[in-house]
Amino acid sequence: MPRNIPYPRSTRQVCPTLALAAALTGTLTACTAADAAQDTARTPAGRPGVTAPQEARLTTLAQQVVDAGAPGVLVRVDNGRGQPTVIARQTSWARTDHTLTVSDEFRMGSNTKTMIATVVLQLVAEHRLKLTDPVEKWLPGLVPDGSAITVRMLLDHTSGLYNIIPDDADVLKTFTGQDNRQWTPEELLAVGVGHDPLFPPGTKYSYSNTGYIALGLVAEKATGHRLSDLLQERIAGPLHLRNTYLVNGSDRTDSPRLTHGYEPDPNHLAPVLWPGIPAGTVFVGPARPAGYLDVTGVNENTEWAAGSMVSSAEDWARFDTALMSGKLLPAAQLKEMKTTVAEESGNPNRYGLGLEKRATPCGPVWGHDGQAPGYSSWDYTDSTGRRTVSVFVPTIFGIAAPKPAAATEALLNTAVCTMLDKPLPATPTGS
C-alpha cells in the first residue's frame, strides 16, 4: 500500500507496512470511566467548524490510540470554517506527570526543517545567499566535495550526505540518553561527512539530518547571528508564537508547559526497534507504568537545525497558515519551496525545500512530521494555509508495534480528511 502512514521522519527509518485500522484484529481495550471523565474533546466557543459526528469519530480514534498502548495523543483540527476542534486523550498514569492541553509545548523533531528552510529562503529573497551557492562558499573545508553540493541539495535531501540520526552509533547513544555528550553543530557535521557519501550530489534523494545541520551553519555564517535568534526574530516573534523556540546545544527544556515524552523500557523496546538500529539500543529515563520510561530529560543537542524546535499545536498552525498564505516568503521563494523531488521508491510523497507534499486518502497536503526522543508529531495544511491539522503522540517507539501504529494511522488519516472536509474513503474489502 502507499506509504501514507505514520513513520519516523527525523530518523527516517521505514516501518513495516501497516493495515488500516479497519483491518485490525482483536478487541481494543475500552477506556475506564475515570479516563473518559478526565480526557477532553472540545470545540472552542465560536462559529462551528468540525461537526459533532466528525468530532465523535476523532475522539473514538484518539482513544483507540491510547487503548492500543500510547501514553496519550493530542489532535487539533481546523477546517477553515470555524473554531478549531481539540481532542486530548491520555492514560491515567501519564496524567500524573502532565495533563495534555492544546497550548502545551512539544518537541517537534523534524518539523523543525520547515522553519529552517523558511529562514534560508528568506535569506535567498534578500539576496544574502543563493540556492545555487555551493556549500564550500559558506563552510569552506568542512564538507568534502562541498563545491558540488548546493544549498538547494541540502534543502531537498539530494546532497548524498550520510544521515547521522540514527545511523551513527555514537550520535545514537546521545540521542537515546545513553551518554551526556554535548555535541556542537560542527562536531555533528564532522561525524556526518566522516562517513562516505551515499551517492554523487544531486543524483538521488535520501533523507539527511546531516544536511540540515549544515544548513543551520550556513544561515549563521550568512547572517552572523545564532540560528535560535534568527528563528525568533524572523518567525516566532513576528507571528507571536509564544511557545516556539529552538533548543540550543546543551540547553535543557524545563518549561512546566512541556509535555512529558516516553519511550519503551529495554524489554519492550527490543521487539520494535527498526531494522538497522543496533541490538541493545535503549533509552534512559525514570521508570513509568506500562513498560515506559520518561525520557523528557534526554538532551536534544544531537538534532539542532535538524530537529530541536519546541512548539505547540496552536503555534504551529499559525506558522503553517502564515507560510502557505505568503506572509513569510515572497511568491518566488514559496514556489521554490513547493518544487518537489520524488522520495524513496514506492513512497507517493514528494519532498520540496523543507516541506513535504504528503499523499493521503483525501488528497495531497503540505507539511512535515517529526520525531524527537519521546515525541512524534504530524503537522499539515492545505495549499492555501486556511486549513490545518496537528496530531501529537508523546512517544516514538510506543506506537511502533502493528496495533498502535495502525490506530495512529487511522487517526491521522481521519484528522486530515476532516481538515479537508472530505469523508475518509472506505477501505476496499480484503485490503
PyMOL commands that set and color helices and strands:
alter all, ss='L'
color gray80, all
select helices_A, chain A and resi 21-23+33-38+52-67+92-97+112-125+135-138+151-155+164-167+169-175+185-194+209-223+227-236+266-272+289-291+304-306+313-324+331-337+397-399+402-419
alter helices_A, ss='H'
color red, helices_A
select strands_A, chain A and resi 40-42+72-78+85-90+106-109+245-246+262-264+287-288+292-294+309-311+341-342+350-351+356-358+365-372+375-381+388-393
alter strands_A, ss='S'
color yellow, strands_A
deselect
rebuild
show_as cartoon
